Amino acid sequence: MRELTRAEEEVMQILWRIRKGFVKDVLEHFDDPKPAYNTVSTIIRILQDKGFVDHKAYGRTHEYYPIVSKDDYSKSHLSNFVNDYFSNSFGKMVSFFAKEKEISVKEMEEIMKIMDGEVRKQKAER
């Protein structure tokens, strides 16, 4: 799956949140100062060309909606991130954030509970 630019990702975040909308609807969800209408329209067309968005036509007006889920994009993006920066090791990534971002003991305990649950789930599936 192709990676999105910051602007494309910002538009996708809005579309994921509102589920569908016209360019004017997407534009309403930007903070001030809002980008130009034509800019948002162009980004949406680029997202459509990349296969992230599709539309339903109402005459000359188009209502856009995401065809790639936020979860699917997140999984792909995270995999690429871990591969590019942590030699494809989630352990190295978790270790990095634990050391560098001063994760609290409570947060580490929560992560350990999640991991323990996943270990048990995968063992049960065998």
Secondary structure as the mmCIF struct_conf table of DSSP 4:
data_model
#
loop_
_struct_conf.conf_type_id
_struct_conf.id
_struct_conf.beg_label_comp_id
_struct_conf.beg_label_asym_id
_struct_conf.beg_label_seq_id
_struct_conf.end_label_comp_id
_struct_conf.end_label_asym_id
_struct_conf.end_label_seq_id
HELX_LH_PP_P HELX_LH_PP_P1 ARG A 2 THR A 5
HELX_RH_AL_P HELX_RH_AL_P1 ARG A 6 ILE A 18
BEND BEND1 ARG A 19 LYS A 20
STRN STRN1 GLY A 21 GLY A 21
HELX_RH_AL_P HELX_RH_AL_P2 VAL A 23 GLU A 28
TURN_TY1_P TURN_TY1_P1 HIS A 29 HIS A 29
BEND BEND2 PHE A 30 PHE A 30
HELX_LH_PP_P HELX_LH_PP_P2 ASP A 31 ASP A 31
BEND BEND3 ASP A 32 PRO A 33
HELX_LH_PP_P HELX_LH_PP_P3 LYS A 34 ALA A 36
HELX_RH_AL_P HELX_RH_AL_P3 TYR A 37 ASP A 49
TURN_TY1_P TURN_TY1_P2 LYS A 50 GLY A 51
BEND BEND4 PHE A 52 PHE A 52
STRN STRN2 VAL A 53 TYR A 58
TURN_TY1_P TURN_TY1_P3 GLY A 59 ARG A 60
STRN STRN3 THR A 61 PRO A 66
BEND BEND5 ILE A 67 VAL A 68
HELX_RH_AL_P HELX_RH_AL_P4 LYS A 70 PHE A 86
TURN_TY1_P TURN_TY1_P4 SER A 87 ASN A 88
HELX_RH_AL_P HELX_RH_AL_P5 PHE A 90 GLU A 100
TURN_TY1_P TURN_TY1_P5 LYS A 101 GLU A 102
HELX_RH_AL_P HELX_RH_AL_P6 VAL A 105 GLU A 125
#
